[in-house]
Amino acid sequence: MELGLTTFAETHPVGGDGPVPTAGERLRQVVEEAVATEQAGLDVYGVGEHHRKDFAASSPAVVLAAIASRTERIQLTSAVTVLSSADPVRAFQDFSTLDGISNGRAELMAGRGSFIESFPLFGYDLSDYDELFEEKLALLLKIREEEPVTWSGRFRAPLTDAIVYPRTENRPLPVWIAVGGSPESVVRAGLLGLPLAIAIIGGQPARFKPLVDLYHRALEEGGHEPQPVAVHAHGYVADTDKEAVEDFYAPYARAMSGIGRERGWGPMTRQQFDALRSQSGSLFVGTPDHVAEKIADVRDTLGLDRFMLHASVGTLPHQKVLHAIELLGGKVAPQLG
């Protein structure tokens, strides 16, 4: 199983109550953290797209290109690209360019977007939420697979015998579908024969087993070979459980409570945090042994090919993240085989 990390380049108060880093500071730290991820022997690093003050990575392909210039082996993926509000032509160009810079290490994870700030920013109506994603995904896959492309739809100008450059070398651009738990999205990924990435940020990961089973049935119905399944989850590794909780809880609770206020959730409590950190919960926080055991359980339950840990949900001190990456590569990964 592949193991790696993801980030949104969060710009919350460091440690929950410290100074707020600038966007530039966080982006430079993200590049260093990705370099450390490769040095730790891990497999993949992902950067997610957002368009708001508390997340600095509005252009994952640009950040990943900076990482590509400092690394040689690690896979570089968006986590995710909000395809619903993007231009599929430009998205393909950005990631095929990244693929060339990185010598064939680029991936694009396409999602509908759990945050909605990009829709008004780029002039789209939220009432078209589903239709935007379906149409743009279809065009992205057509661009990836065909040259020239003739196409027309509702949300962008038509294309007539268009060839979108640059093309990737030696392989089609890998495109994943990233979902938060929608059965319709899971079925879409399966019928299209695309790899599936599931964001598990609450509840119990075992409850996602029916969705993975549904995905495999959709793959078969679509006549496709088995495809990779990945999980993205929140977590953090430290030398002791006490240190892991002390480092992670305050910034995590602050960040999640802030998002909760926007979405009508209650504030994150210590009781909720402890429940999520339990063996059956969705939060992977603790010693290397504890985190490895939890990842192994989810891997075996869901049949995973990749697990991606998201450490700076609330912004953690940079050196703490670097140490967590060392532990993930040096002590967690060897236990996962």
matplotlib code that plots the C-alpha trace (Angstrom):
import matplotlib.pyplot as plt

x = [0.0, 1.2, 1.5, 1.7, 0.5, -1.8, -2.2, -4.3, -1.5, -3.6, -3.0, -4.6, -2.9, 0.1, -0.6, -4.1, -3.1, 0.1, 0.8, -0.9, 1.6, 1.4, 0.4, 4.0, 5.4, 3.0, 3.6, 7.4, 6.8, 4.6, 7.4, 9.9, 7.3, 6.9, 10.7, 10.8, 8.0, 10.2, 13.3, 11.3, 10.7, 6.9, 5.1, 2.8, 2.2, -1.1, -2.1, -5.7, -7.4, -9.2, -10.0, -10.2, -8.1, -7.4, -6.0, -3.0, -3.0, -5.4, -3.3, -2.2, -0.4, 1.9, 2.7, 3.3, 5.6, 7.7, 7.8, 8.7, 11.8, 13.0, 12.1, 12.7, 10.5, 7.4, 4.0, 2.4, -1.3, -4.0, -6.1, -8.4, -8.9, -12.3, -13.2, -16.7, -15.4, -12.3, -11.8, -11.0, -8.8, -6.7, -6.7, -5.4, -2.7, -1.6, -1.2, 0.2, 2.8, 3.4, 3.8, 6.5, 8.4, 8.2, 9.1, 5.8, 4.8, 1.6, -1.9, -5.2, -7.8, -11.1, -13.8, -17.0, -15.8, -16.9, -16.3, -18.2, -16.2, -14.8, -18.3, -19.1, -15.4, -15.4, -18.9, -20.8, -24.2, -24.4, -27.8, -25.7, -23.4, -23.9, -24.2, -21.0, -19.0, -20.5, -19.9, -16.4, -15.3, -16.5, -14.6, -11.4, -11.5, -12.1, -9.1, -7.0, -7.9, -8.4, -6.7, -8.2, -11.3, -14.7, -17.1, -20.0, -21.7, -23.6, -20.8, -18.0, -17.3, -17.3, -14.2, -13.8, -10.9, -8.9, -5.6, -4.8, -1.1, 1.2, 0.4, 1.7, 4.6, 4.3, 1.0, -2.4, -2.6, -3.9, -7.3, -8.9, -12.4, -12.4, -15.6, -16.8, -19.3, -21.9, -23.0, -23.7, -20.1, -18.8, -20.8, -19.7, -16.0, -16.6, -18.6, -15.9, -13.1, -11.3, -9.4, -11.4, -10.2, -12.4, -12.2, -13.0, -13.0, -15.6, -17.4, -16.0, -14.0, -15.5, -18.9, -17.4, -17.1, -20.6, -19.4, -16.2, -18.2, -20.6, -17.6, -16.2, -19.7, -19.8, -16.3, -17.5, -20.7, -18.6, -16.4, -13.3, -10.3, -9.8, -8.6, -6.8, -8.8, -7.3, -8.4, -7.6, -7.9, -6.8, -4.0, -0.7, 2.2, 4.4, 6.8, 4.1, 0.4, 0.5, 2.6, 0.5, -2.7, -1.1, 0.3, -2.8, -5.9, -6.0, -5.3, -7.5, -10.4, -10.0, -10.0, -12.9, -15.0, -14.5, -15.7, -18.5, -19.8, -20.0, -21.9, -24.1, -22.1, -21.4, -17.9, -15.4, -15.1, -12.5, -15.0, -15.6, -11.9, -11.2, -13.9, -12.5, -9.1, -10.3, -9.4, -12.6, -12.7, -11.5, -8.7, -5.3, -3.5, -0.9, 2.3, 3.7, 2.4, -1.1, -1.3, 0.1, -2.4, -5.3, -4.2, -3.7, -7.2, -8.7, -6.5, -7.7, -11.4, -11.6, -9.0, -6.9, -4.1, -3.2, -3.5, -3.0, -2.6, -3.6, -1.6, -2.0, -5.8, -5.1, -1.7, 1.0, 4.6, 6.6, 9.3, 6.6, 5.2, 8.7, 9.2, 5.8, 6.8, 10.0, 8.0, 5.5, 8.2, 10.6, 8.2, 4.7, 5.4, 7.6, 4.7, 2.4, 4.5]
y = [0.0, 3.5, 6.0, 9.7, 13.1, 15.9, 19.6, 22.6, 24.9, 26.0, 29.4, 29.1, 30.3, 28.0, 25.5, 26.9, 30.2, 31.3, 33.8, 33.3, 32.6, 34.4, 32.5, 32.7, 31.3, 28.4, 27.6, 27.6, 25.3, 23.0, 22.6, 21.7, 19.2, 17.5, 17.2, 15.6, 13.3, 11.9, 11.8, 9.7, 7.1, 7.8, 7.5, 10.5, 14.1, 15.9, 19.6, 20.6, 23.6, 26.3, 30.0, 31.5, 33.3, 30.2, 28.0, 29.3, 26.7, 28.1, 26.7, 23.1, 22.6, 25.6, 24.3, 20.8, 22.1, 23.8, 20.5, 18.6, 20.8, 19.6, 15.9, 12.9, 10.0, 10.9, 11.0, 14.5, 14.8, 17.5, 16.7, 17.8, 19.9, 21.5, 20.6, 22.0, 25.6, 25.0, 25.0, 21.3, 22.5, 24.6, 21.9, 19.3, 21.8, 22.5, 18.9, 17.7, 20.5, 19.3, 15.7, 16.9, 18.9, 15.9, 13.3, 11.5, 11.9, 14.0, 13.0, 14.9, 14.1, 15.7, 16.6, 18.5, 20.6, 20.5, 24.3, 26.5, 29.7, 28.9, 28.9, 32.6, 33.5, 32.0, 32.9, 29.7, 29.1, 26.6, 25.4, 23.7, 21.9, 18.4, 19.3, 21.3, 18.4, 15.8, 18.0, 19.1, 15.6, 14.3, 17.0, 16.4, 12.7, 13.4, 15.8, 13.2, 10.4, 12.1, 14.4, 16.4, 17.1, 18.2, 19.0, 21.2, 21.7, 24.2, 25.7, 26.7, 27.5, 24.5, 22.9, 22.0, 19.8, 21.2, 19.6, 20.5, 20.8, 19.7, 16.0, 13.7, 11.4, 7.6, 7.4, 9.2, 11.7, 9.8, 11.1, 10.0, 10.8, 12.1, 11.7, 12.5, 9.7, 10.2, 6.9, 8.6, 9.9, 6.4, 4.8, 7.4, 6.6, 2.9, 3.2, 5.4, 3.0, 5.7, 5.3, 6.3, 8.5, 8.7, 11.6, 10.2, 13.1, 11.8, 8.8, 5.3, 4.3, 0.8, 2.4, 3.2, -0.5, -0.6, 2.4, 0.6, -2.6, -0.4, 1.0, -2.4, -3.5, -0.3, -1.1, -4.6, -3.2, -0.8, -3.6, -2.2, -3.8, -3.2, 0.3, 1.7, 2.9, 5.5, 7.1, 10.6, 11.2, 13.6, 12.5, 13.2, 11.1, 11.9, 10.0, 9.5, 9.6, 12.5, 14.6, 13.7, 14.8, 18.0, 19.0, 18.2, 18.8, 22.6, 23.5, 20.8, 21.7, 25.4, 24.7, 22.2, 24.4, 27.3, 25.2, 23.9, 27.5, 27.9, 24.6, 24.5, 22.0, 22.3, 23.1, 20.3, 18.9, 16.9, 14.1, 14.0, 14.2, 11.2, 9.2, 9.9, 9.0, 5.6, 2.4, 2.5, 6.3, 8.4, 10.3, 8.8, 10.5, 8.9, 7.0, 5.3, 1.9, 3.3, 5.0, 2.0, -0.3, 2.0, 2.4, -1.4, -2.0, 0.5, -0.9, -4.4, -3.4, -1.3, -3.0, 0.1, 0.7, 4.1, 6.0, 9.8, 11.5, 15.1, 16.5, 20.3, 20.5, 23.3, 24.8, 22.9, 24.2, 23.4, 21.4, 19.3, 18.4, 17.5, 15.2, 13.6, 12.9, 11.2, 9.0, 8.2, 7.1, 5.5, 3.8, 3.6, 2.6, -0.4, -1.9, -1.7, -3.8]
z = [0.0, -0.8, 2.1, 2.0, 3.1, 2.0, 2.8, 2.1, 3.2, 6.2, 7.7, 11.1, 14.3, 14.8, 17.5, 18.0, 19.6, 18.0, 15.2, 11.9, 9.1, 5.9, 2.7, 1.5, 4.7, 4.6, 1.0, 1.5, 4.5, 2.3, -0.2, 2.6, 4.1, 0.7, 0.3, 3.7, 2.7, -0.1, 2.1, 4.6, 1.9, 1.5, -1.8, -2.5, -1.6, -2.3, -2.3, -2.1, -3.8, -1.8, -2.4, 1.1, 3.7, 5.9, 3.0, 1.0, -1.9, -4.5, -7.3, -6.5, -9.8, -9.1, -5.6, -6.9, -9.7, -7.0, -5.2, -8.4, -8.8, -5.4, -5.6, -7.9, -7.0, -5.0, -6.7, -6.9, -6.8, -6.3, -3.3, -4.8, -8.0, -7.7, -11.3, -11.1, -11.1, -13.2, -17.0, -18.0, -20.8, -18.4, -15.7, -18.2, -19.4, -15.8, -14.8, -18.1, -17.7, -14.1, -15.5, -17.8, -15.2, -12.7, -15.3, -15.1, -11.5, -11.8, -10.9, -10.8, -8.2, -9.4, -6.9, -6.8, -3.9, -0.3, 0.1, -2.3, -2.4, -5.9, -7.6, -7.3, -7.6, -11.1, -12.1, -11.6, -10.1, -7.2, -8.6, -11.3, -8.8, -10.1, -13.8, -13.7, -12.4, -14.8, -17.9, -17.0, -16.0, -19.3, -21.2, -19.1, -19.9, -23.6, -23.7, -22.0, -24.4, -27.7, -30.1, -31.8, -29.6, -30.9, -28.1, -27.0, -23.7, -21.4, -19.4, -21.7, -25.4, -27.8, -29.2, -32.8, -33.8, -30.9, -29.7, -26.1, -25.4, -23.9, -24.0, -21.4, -22.3, -22.2, -20.4, -20.1, -17.2, -14.2, -13.1, -9.8, -8.5, -5.0, -2.9, 0.5, 0.7, -2.0, -3.6, -6.9, -7.0, -6.2, -8.9, -11.4, -10.7, -11.1, -14.3, -15.8, -14.6, -12.6, -9.3, -6.2, -3.3, -0.2, 2.3, 5.8, 8.2, 10.8, 12.1, 11.6, 8.5, 8.6, 7.6, 4.2, 3.3, 1.5, -0.6, -1.6, -2.4, -4.5, -6.4, -7.2, -8.5, -10.7, -12.1, -13.1, -14.6, -16.6, -17.8, -16.2, -14.6, -10.8, -9.9, -6.9, -3.8, -1.5, 1.8, 2.9, 6.7, 9.4, 11.7, 13.3, 14.7, 17.7, 20.0, 22.7, 22.8, 25.3, 23.0, 20.0, 21.7, 23.2, 19.8, 17.7, 19.8, 20.2, 16.6, 15.3, 17.5, 16.6, 12.9, 12.9, 15.2, 12.8, 9.9, 12.0, 12.6, 8.8, 8.4, 11.4, 13.4, 17.1, 18.4, 18.5, 22.1, 23.8, 24.2, 20.4, 19.8, 22.0, 20.4, 16.9, 18.1, 19.4, 17.5, 15.4, 14.8, 11.9, 13.5, 13.2, 16.1, 18.4, 18.5, 15.4, 16.7, 17.3, 14.0, 12.1, 13.7, 12.8, 9.2, 8.9, 10.1, 7.6, 4.8, 5.5, 6.0, 2.8, 0.7, 0.3, -2.2, -0.7, 2.5, 2.8, 6.2, 6.6, 9.5, 9.6, 9.8, 12.2, 11.5, 13.5, 14.1, 11.0, 12.9, 14.5, 11.1, 9.8, 12.8, 12.2, 8.6, 9.8, 12.1, 9.4, 7.0, 9.5, 12.0, 10.6, 7.0, 7.9, 9.9, 6.9, 4.6]

ax = plt.figure().add_subplot(projection="3d")
ax.plot(x, y, z, "-o")
ax.set_aspect("equal")
plt.show()
